[in-house]
Amino acid sequence: MTQMPTPLVSTDCLASNLDAPELVILDCTTVQQQTPDGSYAFVPGKEAYAEGHIPGAVFCNVLETLADKEDPRPLMMPKPDAFKAAMEALGVGDRSHVVLYDRGNHAWAARVWWSLKTYGFDNAAVLDGGWTKWTAEGRSVSTDTPEVKAASFTPHYQPQRIVAKKDVLAAIEQQDRMIVHSLSREEFTGEVQVMPRPGRIATSHSAPANALIDPATSAYKSPEKLRRHFANAGVSGGKPVITYCGGGVAACSNALALTLLGIDDVAVYDGSLAEWTADPDAPMETG
């Protein structure tokens, strides 16, 4: 494997290269659980990993290792030194070929992919179809915990990949960027309220990240269908794009899909609605 196909890699390609010396596979599974009050929380998918994973895969605890522990906001991008340490602990180095997967709709794998891209590492790809497609095809599964490879990772921060609340406020005022809501249409309109305040960031457009995935194959839809999906949301690449969601995860799946379509001027609002809805002065819309 001389170069990783990006931003997606097929199950065929991965299966043919499981023994590649520079390959690092990260299982990014994160599980949603209902809490006693009826809301939900996310927990690391370590138990699912222990029950079976792609051979050679290392478990990546996205919630713990890839969040800034000094920031009170959830799942904010780690600082360079912390990201470097996290990657090296997972066996990811400057010469690695990284494949990322999860057991859901690929948003958690996409979050790690976007984190790597934010730190200047481009030789990574999300497994198209993820664990669901891999196991549906009857491919090999392991319960062994592999030895993590020694690695040296050099972060090269790309600040244009991540935006803060002030940047979103500026985009609303100047109308120079397309702001894309990545959660469900019902959350966009405010019919369903999950965050402290219902609705969407003012002026944003609805492009649910769940609609990126073909339910029959668990893979991302064809470029033609993805292009139509974003066109229906008013996103065509004419303006730079900011994607957001509840906590900066589903937004990364939209960012990946836009990158797949050749739209590279994309940034993720890392604080997303977790930060935005906590500020009563941050403008929102419903309906």
C-alpha positions in Angstrom: 0.0 0.0 0.0 2.1 2.9 -1.3 -0.6 5.6 -0.7 -4.0 5.4 1.1 -7.1 6.0 -1.1 -8.8 8.9 0.6 -11.1 10.0 2.1 -12.7 6.5 1.8 -11.1 3.1 1.4 -13.1 0.0 0.3 -13.4 -3.2 2.3 -11.7 -5.0 -0.7 -8.7 -2.7 -0.5 -8.3 -3.1 3.2 -8.7 -6.9 3.1 -6.0 -7.1 0.5 -3.6 -5.0 2.6 -4.0 -6.3 6.1 -0.4 -7.3 6.3 1.0 -4.0 5.0 3.8 -2.9 7.3 2.8 0.7 7.6 -0.9 0.0 8.1 -2.6 1.2 11.3 -6.3 0.3 11.7 -8.2 2.2 14.4 -11.6 1.0 15.7 -13.3 4.3 16.7 -16.6 2.8 17.9 -18.5 4.9 20.3 -21.9 3.8 21.7 -25.0 5.8 22.4 -26.7 4.8 25.7 -29.9 6.1 27.2 -29.6 7.7 30.6 -32.2 7.4 33.5 -33.6 10.8 32.7 -34.5 9.8 29.2 -31.7 11.6 27.5 -28.6 9.9 26.0 -24.9 9.8 26.5 -22.0 8.4 24.6 -19.6 5.8 26.0 -16.5 4.2 24.4 -17.2 1.0 22.5 -14.4 -1.0 24.2 -16.7 -3.9 25.0 -17.8 -4.3 21.4 -14.1 -4.1 20.3 -13.3 -6.9 22.7 -16.0 -9.1 21.3 -14.5 -8.8 17.8 -12.7 -6.4 15.5 -10.9 -6.2 12.2 -7.6 -8.1 12.5 -4.9 -5.8 13.7 -7.2 -3.0 14.7 -6.3 -0.9 17.8 -9.1 0.5 19.8 -9.3 4.3 19.7 -11.2 5.9 22.7 -12.3 9.0 20.9 -14.1 10.5 23.9 -11.0 10.2 26.1 -7.9 10.4 24.0 -9.1 12.8 21.3 -10.7 15.6 23.4 -9.0 18.6 25.1 -9.2 17.7 28.8 -8.5 21.3 29.7 -11.6 22.6 27.9 -15.0 22.3 29.7 -16.8 22.0 26.3 -17.2 18.4 25.2 -14.9 16.8 22.6 -13.0 19.8 21.6 -9.9 19.3 19.4 -6.8 18.5 21.5 -3.8 20.8 21.5 -0.9 19.8 19.3 1.2 18.1 22.0 -1.7 16.2 23.3 -2.7 15.1 19.8 0.8 14.0 19.1 0.9 11.9 22.3 -2.5 10.4 21.5 -1.5 9.4 18.0 1.8 7.9 19.1 0.0 5.9 21.8 -2.2 4.4 19.0 0.8 3.6 16.8 0.2 6.3 14.3 3.3 7.9 12.9 4.3 10.2 10.1 4.7 7.3 7.6 1.6 5.4 8.7 -1.3 4.4 6.4 -4.4 4.8 8.7 -7.8 3.2 8.2 -10.6 4.3 10.5 -13.9 2.6 11.2 -16.8 2.3 13.7 -19.9 0.3 14.2 -22.4 3.1 13.4 -22.8 5.6 10.5 -19.1 6.4 10.3 -19.4 9.8 12.1 -17.0 8.8 14.9 -14.5 7.5 12.3 -14.9 10.7 10.4 -14.2 12.7 13.5 -10.8 11.0 13.9 -10.2 11.4 10.1 -11.0 15.2 10.4 -8.8 15.5 13.5 -5.9 13.9 11.6 -6.5 16.2 8.6 -6.6 19.2 11.0 -3.1 18.3 12.1 -1.8 18.0 8.6 -2.0 14.2 8.2 -3.6 13.2 4.9 -2.7 9.5 4.6 -5.9 8.4 6.4 -9.2 7.1 5.2 -12.6 6.0 6.6 -13.5 2.4 5.8 -16.5 2.7 3.5 -19.3 0.7 5.0 -17.4 0.2 8.3 -17.8 -2.7 10.6 -21.3 -3.4 9.3 -20.2 -4.0 5.7 -17.0 -5.8 6.7 -18.9 -8.4 8.7 -21.8 -8.6 6.2 -19.2 -9.7 3.6 -18.0 -12.5 6.0 -14.5 -11.1 6.3 -12.1 -12.1 9.0 -12.6 -10.9 12.6 -10.2 -11.1 15.6 -10.5 -10.9 19.3 -6.7 -10.5 19.8 -5.4 -7.2 21.1 -2.5 -6.3 18.8 0.8 -4.8 20.0 0.9 -1.1 19.3 3.6 -0.1 16.9 6.3 2.4 18.0 5.6 5.6 16.2 6.6 9.3 15.9 3.9 11.7 14.9 4.5 15.3 13.9 1.5 17.6 14.1 1.2 20.4 11.5 -1.9 22.3 12.6 -4.2 23.5 9.9 -6.3 26.3 11.6 -8.6 26.6 8.6 -10.1 23.2 9.3 -11.7 24.3 12.7 -13.7 27.4 13.5 -14.8 29.0 16.7 -18.1 30.6 17.8 -16.8 34.1 16.8 -16.1 32.8 13.2 -19.7 31.5 13.0 -21.1 34.8 14.2 -19.0 36.6 11.6 -20.3 34.2 8.9 -23.9 35.0 9.9 -23.2 38.7 9.7 -21.1 38.8 6.5 -23.0 35.9 4.7 -19.6 34.9 3.1 -19.8 31.3 4.3 -22.5 28.5 4.0 -23.4 27.2 7.5 -24.6 23.6 7.4 -26.6 21.9 10.1 -25.7 18.1 10.1 -28.3 16.7 12.5 -31.9 15.6 11.6 -34.4 17.7 9.8 -36.6 17.6 12.9 -33.8 19.0 15.1 -33.1 21.6 12.4 -36.7 22.9 12.6 -37.0 22.6 16.4 -39.7 19.9 16.2 -37.3 17.7 18.2 -35.3 19.3 20.9 -32.1 17.6 22.2 -30.0 20.6 23.0 -30.8 23.2 25.7 -32.4 25.5 23.0 -34.4 24.1 20.0 -33.6 24.7 16.4 -30.6 25.7 14.4 -27.9 28.3 14.1 -29.3 31.4 12.4 -29.0 31.3 8.5 -27.9 27.7 8.4 -29.0 25.0 5.9 -30.2 21.5 6.6 -28.0 18.6 5.3 -28.5 15.7 7.7 -25.3 13.5 7.9 -27.4 10.4 8.4 -28.7 10.8 4.8 -25.1 10.4 3.5 -25.2 6.7 4.1 -26.9 4.0 1.9 -29.0 1.9 4.3 -28.6 -1.1 2.0 -24.8 -1.2 2.1 -23.9 1.0 5.0 -21.5 2.7 2.7 -21.5 6.4 1.7 -23.9 7.1 -1.2 -22.5 7.6 -4.7 -21.0 11.0 -5.5 -24.0 11.8 -7.7 -26.4 11.2 -4.9 -24.2 13.1 -2.4 -24.0 16.0 -4.8 -27.8 16.1 -5.1 -28.1 15.9 -1.3 -26.0 19.0 -0.8 -27.5 20.8 -3.7 -30.9 20.3 -2.1 -29.5 22.0 0.9 -28.1 24.9 -1.1 -24.5 23.7 -0.9 -22.7 23.6 -4.2 -19.1 24.8 -3.4 -19.7 28.4 -4.4 -19.0 29.5 -0.9 -16.7 28.2 1.9 -18.7 25.8 4.2 -18.9 25.5 7.9 -20.5 22.3 9.2 -21.8 21.8 12.7 -24.0 19.4 14.7 -24.4 18.8 18.4 -20.8 18.2 19.4 -18.7 18.3 16.3 -19.0 14.6 15.3 -21.8 14.3 12.6 -20.4 17.6 11.2 -17.2 15.7 10.3 -19.1 13.1 8.3 -20.5 16.0 6.2 -17.1 17.5 5.9 -15.8 14.1 4.6 -18.6 13.8 2.1 -17.9 17.4 0.8 -14.2 16.6 0.5 -15.2 13.5 -1.5 -17.0 15.8 -3.9 -13.9 18.0 -4.3 -15.2 20.8 -2.1 -12.1 21.4 0.1 -12.9 24.8 1.6 -14.7 23.3 4.6 -14.4 23.9 8.3 -16.0 22.2 11.3 -17.4 24.3 14.1 -15.9 22.4 16.9 -18.1 23.7 19.7 -21.3 23.2 17.6 -24.7 23.4 19.4 -23.2 22.2 22.7 -21.5 25.6 22.9 -23.9 27.7 20.8 -27.1 26.8 22.7 -25.4 27.5 26.0 -25.1 31.2 25.0 -28.6 32.8 25.2 -27.3 35.6 22.9 -26.2 33.3 20.1 -28.9 33.6 17.4 -31.0 30.6 16.6 -34.0 29.9 14.3 -36.8 27.4 14.3 -39.5 26.4 11.8 
